[in-house]
Structures are given as structure tokens and as C-alpha cells.
């Protein structure tokens, strides 16, 4: 038996940050050391573990390479192959939706930014549907995307929402680039950027301008029994649902309402409302199709090697402004819109 | 790696279980369940400790990435007369069935 010893790393990093800010000298010293240790434990994993397993061959540039599997309600991956690139519809809605949505997401990144799949090198898009029994989630596991059928009472199947499928693929893109650490503000940025490229994929697919879009994440995912329209609203964080069972959407839209919590890795799905609204404000102020200019600025920022994997909102915001100026000019309307968007949500840009 | 041995858990221990994360993360869906050892029989405390012991080998520090759900076990207890706290996080895919049952249905009675 190992003797008991306190493991300080179990203190969530956001609490360590608070101790560093407010604790006694000794507490601060300990917390600093622990935080450094925690950060060492969370290195940038780099591109997804594509070489770790026998991955399917990548597609040709500009051509997705999709493989949709069926977990048959079990929780084993990847499951039974159902539809590969170029094959006809199967008649299974989840299989066909995943196939189409992954294709739409591939085309969005390729057409808008010239990006060839998740890793920029044609990584095959592997998706598994019918994962688990009434499973109420979708995720990226570092190698593939996974979609549950929902319980039918609160959630419908997760492949119904293109922006949710695209959100999961975007997690793979983020992992390949900035690899933002999935806790606290960097985790909320990770979530927000996935939401941004999720909704941009949908807007691109529908040919919508910023002012025509609904800016909802997971629209159509909630059943009719739920009082709500989506999982999140980028335009109005905190307004997506208000239901007796689910409660009220708690997402903040401004830094003054930033949620300090130990749940959800420091509220990564909650505080993402703040950068989400900043993107919405910038995109609607700039006008036109949001993927062309606002989306381009966010994409350039994600690829900027100066973006640290533990970036906070202010650091990310500062880099979006740098990228807006570099691409569109110091005094451009785009740069002004970006600066004003962050100011409106209460994020002070680092000088 | 997480610690492999539970701290000594006395009768004033409180255990909070919740399921966290996921693309549809909503605070109510975490469905936190709190178990106060002061309300438990010896048998029930043993039941909880057995579940926690099963969690230790599969616990991980960095969990939840890219919408993968995880279970969070928070222990509040006293050690050397001081309040102490411990958090164990377990990826959903590796969570022991007993932990999921305890979170969903609570303690067995009788």
C-alpha cells in the first residue's frame, strides 16, 4: 500500500490561480509550484494520434475521406463499418447525416481556408454513430468523432445538428494547432472556437450572411418536450433554454458574470459564452458572410504560433486584433470591429 | 497518475458524485449526488469506499477534453483535525459500473 500523501494537483488550476492572487506568501509559493507541475502534466499533444493506430489512408487534397461506423448501441469504437467515401446512402439517418455533415465540414474548411481536413494533411474523417444506449453526447476522442442517439426525451440524435458535428471536428483541428488546454479560460476558448467553426460551417452550407444566421449551437437537438431552442446561443448567451428539468441556460455574456466553478473543468462550456458573443459581435459588425473576415481572423489566430496552449481570453483577444490588423490594416473596419467586440464583453486586450 | 490509496475517511466525510462535461453540458445534467457518511451505516460506508477504491486505478488528471464526459468524485473529510479535500476524476469510458450505479441510484438500503 502506498502511504497517504496529499496530491496538490487535485486542486483545480483555477483555484490555484486564486490562491496565487489572494493567499498567504507560503500558500502562494506552494500554489505556484503546483500550477507549474499541473501545466507540465498537460503538454500540447500536437497533432492527433493519427499515427498511433492504423489510420485509414488520407484523402486527396480537396477530397474528404469519410468512414462512418455503427456502434450498435454499445460503447466500443469504432464499431461496424457502414458507409465509406463514395458509397451510396444507407437509409440509416444517423449514418447518412454523419457522412453528409462531415463532408460539409471538410468542404467548409477547404473552401474557406484551404485547410485539408483535421491535420491539414487529409486526415481521414472517422465517425461512429449509435454510440451507447440513449447516449446524450457527441465528442472527439483524439482519433475520431462519436455521436449518441440521445435519450429521445431531452435530446434527439446528435447528428441532426450540422453545427454539432462540425463542432466535434473543429476540436480535432484545435488539437492539431493551438491545442488549448481544456480547463478554465483556455478550455472555454477551446469550446468557443469549436462553436465558432461549428456555426460557420452551417452558415457556409446555407449560404447565410452574419445577419441572417440564428447563431445557435445545437438547434433542433432538443425534443419538443424541452423549453428551449438549442444548447447555446452565441448571439445571446444565457437564453438558449429555460426548462423545468434542465434549468436555465447559465452561460455568461460578459466578464462581469464570469463563472468560477470547479465543475466542467472550470466551466469550459459555460464561460465560452463570453468569447462566443465577442465573435458574434465582431462578425455582425463586419457584415457579410461571417466565415470570410471574422472567421478568417479567428482561424489565423488559431494557427498563430504565439498563441500559448494555456491562453486566457485577454491573450486570445489580443492576437485576434493583431491578426485583424495584419490581414486588413491597422485602421481597418475589421480591426475596429474586433477591438469593440472584446471591449463590449468586458475582455481587456493585453497592450 | 492519481494517488492509489484513499485517505482515512471518518464519519464526518462527505462524498459528492457528479457526471461532468460533454457537448451538451448543462449543470442540471451533472446531477450531483451528495452522500454524508454521518447518515450512513457502516455497511453503506464500506460500500462507498469499495466504489472509490475501484475508481483509483482508472482515475486520470486531465479529463473531459473535446467533450468527452467524466465522473468527478469530491471527498471532504477531516485529517489531523483539519478540513481536507480530495478530487478524483474518471473518464466516462473507464468508469466502473459501480460508480455509475452509485451516481444514478444512490446507496443500497437494508
Interface residues (C-beta under 8 A of the other chain):
Chain A: X1 X2 X3 X4 X5 X6 X7 X9 X10 X11 X12 X38 X41 X42 X75 X136 X137 X138 X139 X140 X141 X142 X155 X158 X164 X167 X168 X171 X172 X175 X182 X190 X194 X218 X221 X231 X241 X245 X246 X247 X249 X250 X262 X263 X264 X265 X268 X269 X270
Chain B: X2 X3 X4 X5 X6 X7 X8 X18 X20 X21 X22 X23 X24 X25 X26 X27 X28 X29 X30 X61 X62 X63 X64 X65 X66 X67 X68 X69 X72 X74 X84 X85 X86 X87 X88 X93
